[in-house]
Amino acid sequence: MKIVHLSDCYLPRLGGIEMQVRDLARRQHAAGHEVHVITTTPSAPRSRGPGQDDGADGITVHRLALGLPYELPINPRATAGVRAILADGGFDVAHVHAGVVSPFAFSVAPLAARAGVPTVVTLHCLWGYLTPAFRLLDGRAHWSSWPIVFSAVSDVAAVPLRRIAGQDVEIDVLPNGIAPEEWTVDPLPRDSDDVLVVSVMRLAPRKRPMQLLRTLREARELIPAGVRIRAQLIGEGPERRSLERYIRRTGMSDWVELTGRLTREEIKTVYRRADIFVAPANLESFGIAALEARSAGLPVLAKANSGIREFVANEREGLLAATDGELVSGLVRLCRTPGLRQSIAEHNRTVPPSVTWDDVLIRTDEIYARAVKVLGDRTLEA
């Protein structure tokens, strides 16, 4: 097949959508498909205008970037470039990847369908709190009636989409994928009373890094003095300065570290000596960082209303908390109970997760086939 992925965000920006689109495209190329990516993300600082490059993974990337400040992936004029690429590309399927704010994705999805390309849209975020706004948008743009197959990365993310689209529109679940063997680590020996808590996230309000610091602070006050807790928060983002001020103001500097952005290999090195992974976000549609940590053997502490619950069962792969208070008590329990940590870690190291790339690629092919049928049926009706 000749596949084109369309996404506002792509490498070299780093984030969940960016990495998942790249990993999916890379594996599709390895399976023998010709894969292209169209994005409004520039390739390098201060780059401007359209460009095309072939990455080391054999993926052709078309960049329709304006070169805006802060490398913002926005280009209101990108649709003309997309039309030209689609017209000349001979693509068998278009796969559009959307977040909460994805002007490019939602503008090009109908273009692809109107160009006669079977089209899939995958939602990578939670629309729950924005459901009224998107229902109003659907009333004007009628996007739920487009000849497009809609999907979401988890059933949690699919629920609000189903409310908007109605019962007549089928919403598929297309989870993010992982190669568990790529996250296998050899844990270092450790003292059970020395507990390292880690989290990997973009330091943005939606991920709730400030709540993580509050959780750590409250938990430490409830943990016996004999248990020594340290924490590493891995990632970058607009909240960093606020987090640094909070750490200084509350005297957490000697046991909490903001490490900044790390490579996958560097994160795996941290996981060799880590004991617990915490994901405090409520609006977590999937939680790929939590899945990576779980595959490395770490017990995962997360919110029960997030997409993480679809691969973390309470008391099996980790603990799920309904409230922020339960997040604190869950962290205290894991810190105070080395036997619980060890039993969960042993399970996570020996039992692979259900959302491996092998399964995800099969599911992706099935959804692509449905997109071909949907477009064909709509054409026959016309």
N, C-alpha and C positions, 0 to 999 in steps of 0.2 A: 504494500500500500504506500501511497504518498500522503503523508500526514502533515498538517500545519497546526501548530499550537499558537494561540493568540493570547497575550497576557500583558497587562500594563507593566508588571514588574518581572524582571529577569536578571540574571547575573550581569554585571558584577555586584548588583545589590544583593544583600543577603537577608533571607527571611524564609518562612515556611513555604509560601507559594513559589518563590524563586527556585528554591532547592528541589521542590517536588516536580516542577515543570521540567527542570534540567534532568533530574534523575529518570523521569518517565520517558523523556525524549531520548536519552542515552540508551535506555534499555530497549526501546522500540527500534532504534538504529541497530543495536546489536542483534536484534531478532530478524534483521533483513529489510526493514522498512526504510524508505527515504523520508527524513524528518526535517521540517523547517520550523522556525520560531519567528513570529512577528511580534515586536514589542516596542514600546515607547521609552524604554530604559536606554540611556546612552551607554556606549561601550567603555568610556573612560571619562575622567573629569574634563569638563569644558568641551566635550565633543558635541558637534552640531550636525543637524541635517540627516538625511537618510543614509544608511550604510548597510553593507552586507558583509558578513564574515563567516568563515568556516572554522568552528572550534575544533579543539583536539578530539572531541568525541564524534566528529563527523556530522555535526548538526549545522545546517545553514541558518544563520541568524540574520533577519532583516530588522534593522533598527530605524524607527521613524521618530527620532528624538529631536527636541528643540534646543537642547543644551541649556535648560533653565537653571536658576540658582538652586543649590542643594541637590542637583541632579534629579529634580522632580520628574517622574515619568508621565508627563502630561503633554499632549499635542492635539489641540482641537482640529487640526488639519490632517490628521493621520489617515482619515477614511479614504482620501484620494489615493494614497499610497497603497492601502490595503486592497482597494478595488483593482489597481494595476497588478499587484502580485497575484491575487486570486484569478484574474483574467488570464494571466500567462502561465499559472502554476500547474494546472491540470491535477488539482488535489482530489484525493478520494474521500477525505474527511477533514473537517475543521474542528479543533478542540479548543474552546474558549474557556479561560480560567478567570474567575471573578472573585473579588473580595467585597468588603462593605462599600468602599469607594473605588469604583473601577469604570471611569468614564470611557476608556478605550474599549474595554471588553464589551460593555453593553451597547456601544455604538456599532461595533463590527459584527456582532453575532447575527443580526438580521441581514447584514450585507452578504455574509457568507451563504446564508440560506437562499437569499434572492439570487445569488450567483450560481445556484444549482449545486452547491457543495453540501453534502450531509453534515449537519452541525450538532455538536454536543457542547453544552455549557455546564461547567462544574463550579459549584459554589464552595469556596474555601473558608467561609466565615459563618458566623451566626447572625441571622437577620432578626432574631426574636424581638428586640426592643425597637426595631425599625419597621416592623410589619405594617403598621398603618401607612407609613410613607411609601413603601413599595407597593402596597395595595392601591394607593392613589395613582402611583406611576403606571401600574398595570392598567388601571382604568383609562388612562390617556394613551399609552403606547401599545396596550394589548400584547405585551411581550409573551404572556402565557399561552397565547394562541399561535405564536410563530411555529413553523414546521421544524422545531428544534427539540432535541432530547435534553431535558434538564436533569442534573444530578447534583448531589452534595457529598462532601467527604465523610459524613457520618449521619446516622439516623437523627441525632440531636440537631444537626444543621438542616436536615431535610424537613423537619416538622414545621417550622415557620414558612418554608417555601411551599409546602403542601397547603397550608392555610390560605396563602395568597392565591395560588394557582387554582385551587378547587379540586374536587374529587375526580373530575374528568381528565386531569393532567397527571400522568404517571411521573413520579420523581424517583430516579434511581439513586442508590447509594454507591459511590465509587470512592472507597477509602484511599488515603495515602498509603504508599508502600514502603517496605523496609527490607533490606537484606540482613537478617539477624546475625549472620556470620561476620558481617563487616563491623559489628559492634561488640563482638565477643572480646572480653578482656580477662587477663589473668590477675585476679585481685591480690593486692599486697597484704602481707600479714599485718594485723592491727590489734591494738588493745581495745577490748570491748567497751571500755569506759572513755575512749577517745572517739567521738562521733563527728564525722564530717558530713554536713548537709550541703547539697549543691542544687542549683537551679540554672537552667539555660533559657533565656528569653530575650526578646527585644525589650529594652527599657522604655516602654511606652505605657500610658495609663491603662489601656485595655488589658495588658498583661498583669497589672497590679503588682509591680515590684515593690511599691511602698508598703502594701499589705504584707508582703513577704517579710520585710524588715520588722514590721510590727509583730508578726507571728513569731519570728525568731526571738525577739526581745521578750515577749510575754512567756514563751516556752522556757527560755533560759531561767527565768525567775522561778519556775515551777519544777525544774529539774534538780535532783540532789546535787550537792556540791561535789560529790565524787565523780560525777559524769562531766567530762570536759567537752563542750560543744564548740565547733567552728563551722563557718559557713562561707561558701564561695558562690557569688552570683555572676554568671558568665553572660556577657552580651553588652551591647551598646544601644543608645537611643536617647531621646530628648529628656527623659527623666533622670539622667545620670547625676546632674548637678544637685537636684533636690535630694536624691538618695545620699550623696556624699555629705550634704549638710546635715541630714537626719542622723547619719552614722556618727559624725563628729559631735553633734549636740547631745546624743544619748550615750556617748561613751562606748560605742560598739567597735571602734576602730581596731582594737587589739584582737578581735575574734571574727569579724566579718570583712570579707575582701570582695571588692568589685574588680574582677579580673579583666574586664573588657572583652572584646570579641576574640574567640579562639578558633583554630581550625578543628576539623573533625578529629584528627589524630591527637591534637592537644587536649580536646575534651575527653577522649578515651583514656588518656594518661591520667586525667583528674579522676575519672570513674574507677580506676584501679585502686584508689585509696579512699573512695567515697562510700558512705553508708546509707544515705537517704536522698531521694530526689523529691523536691517539692514543686508543685505547679499550682499557684494560687488563683489563676484566672477563672472567672465565671464564664466569660465569653470566649471559650476555647472550643472551636468547632471540631478539632481533631486532637492536636497535641503531639506533633511528631517528635518534639524534644523528649517528651515523657516516654514515648514508645522506644526511642533510642536508648534512654536510660534503663528502661525495663529490659530491653534486649541485652544490655550490659550486665544485668543481674541486680540492679538497684531496686529496692522497694520504692514504690511511687506513692506519694501522698498528694491527693488532688481533690478538686471540688466535684461533688457527686452529680452536679447538673451540667457538667461539661462533656465534650465528646470523648474524653479520656476514659470515661466509664465503659466504653465499648471494647476496650482491650485491657482494662484493669478492673478486676473484680475485688470487692472488699474482702480483706483478710486472705486473699490469694496472691495477686500481683502487687498488692499494696493496701492502702487504706483510703476510703472515700469519705469526704466531709461535707455535710449538708450546709454548714454555716462556718463563718470565720472562727467562731468559738470552737467548733469541732476540729477545725484545721489546727488550732493550737493544741488541743488535747490529743489529737492524733500524733503530732510531732513529739509531744512529751512522752506518749506511750512508746513510740518507736525508739526514742533515745534511752528510755529507762528499761527497755526489754530487749536485750541483745538476742535472746532466743527467737523472738518473733522476727527480728530483722534477718537473722540467719536463715530461718525456714523459708521466708519469702524470697530471699536472695537465691537460695538453692533452687527453688521452683523456677524463678525467672531465668536462671542460667541453664537449666536443663529442659525446660518446656518452651519451644519457640512460640511466638505470638501468631495469631491467626491471619494477620494482614501482611503477609509476605509479598514480595514483588511477583512471584510466580502466580499467586492467586489474583493479584490486582491486574496483571497484564491480561489474564483470561477474561476477567470481568470487563476490562476496558474494550477488548475486542467485541464482546457481546453487546456493549452499549453502542459501539460504532456501527455494528450490524443493525441495531434497532434504529439508529439515526438514518441509515440508508433506506430502511423500510418506511419510516415516517415521511421522509421527503418524497419517496416514490408514491406513497398513498395520497399525499396532498397534491402531487402533480396530476395524478389520475383523476382526482376529484375536480381539479380545475379544468 
